[in-house]
Amino acid sequence: MIYSKSFLDGSPMILVNVVIYGSLSRKFGGKHLAEVAVELPEGSKKADLLSHLGISPPERSYIFINAVLCDVPGLVTDGAEPLNDMDHVGIFAHDYMWPYQYRDGVRMSESLKKAMQEHGTIHNIYKSDNNQPTP
């Protein structure tokens, strides 16, 4: 299935392969996972993709772009990671757990590294501004 925006001005487009895991995949016709091809304008960023798909921060947890970790639960970055033609993006629902033993040494985007410097390393639960746990 291709999720495409129609651009009448002939702007250059990129095609991004997206795999969505967990309960979030049901939104895209899957049971445990869904694979979609998304056509976006050249120069699009991670935030543009998520907006195009209608996936909000509370719905998602881990996001990888070409095997580079870009978001983790509770540490949502600015979404400025650039997307290129034929990139592979993995988006995980909150009900999907990433085993702890795989977290050490994972490649991370610069924006996630910055967020972790500001807020600390990966945790199981994060506190919001009002000191309440966030997913």
ZILINBEL-V215209 format. One record per backbone hydrogen bond with DSSP energy under -0.5 kcal/mol. NH is the residue of the N-H (numbers start at 0). CO is the residue of the C=O. If there is no record, write none. Layout:
nh=NH co=CO
nh=NH co=CO
This chain:
nh=2 co=0
nh=2 co=36
nh=3 co=1
nh=4 co=38
nh=6 co=4
nh=7 co=5
nh=9 co=6
nh=13 co=39
nh=15 co=37
nh=16 co=86
nh=17 co=15
nh=17 co=35
nh=18 co=88
nh=19 co=33
nh=20 co=90
nh=21 co=31
nh=23 co=20
nh=24 co=21
nh=25 co=22
nh=26 co=23
nh=27 co=24
nh=28 co=25
nh=29 co=24
nh=30 co=32
nh=33 co=19
nh=35 co=17
nh=36 co=0
nh=37 co=15
nh=37 co=35
nh=38 co=2
nh=39 co=13
nh=39 co=37
nh=41 co=11
nh=43 co=40
nh=45 co=80
nh=46 co=78
nh=47 co=44
nh=48 co=44
nh=49 co=45
nh=50 co=46
nh=51 co=47
nh=52 co=48
nh=53 co=49
nh=54 co=49
nh=55 co=53
nh=58 co=55
nh=59 co=55
nh=59 co=56
nh=60 co=91
nh=62 co=70
nh=63 co=89
nh=64 co=67
nh=65 co=87
nh=67 co=64
nh=68 co=66
nh=68 co=106
nh=69 co=62
nh=70 co=62
nh=71 co=74
nh=74 co=71
nh=76 co=74
nh=82 co=43
nh=85 co=14
nh=86 co=83
nh=88 co=16
nh=89 co=63
nh=90 co=18
nh=91 co=61
nh=92 co=20
nh=93 co=58
nh=95 co=92
nh=96 co=94
nh=98 co=96
nh=101 co=98
nh=102 co=99
nh=103 co=99
nh=105 co=102
nh=108 co=68
nh=112 co=108
nh=113 co=109
nh=114 co=110
nh=115 co=111
nh=116 co=112
nh=117 co=113
nh=118 co=114
nh=119 co=115
nh=125 co=133
nh=127 co=131
nh=130 co=127
nh=133 co=125
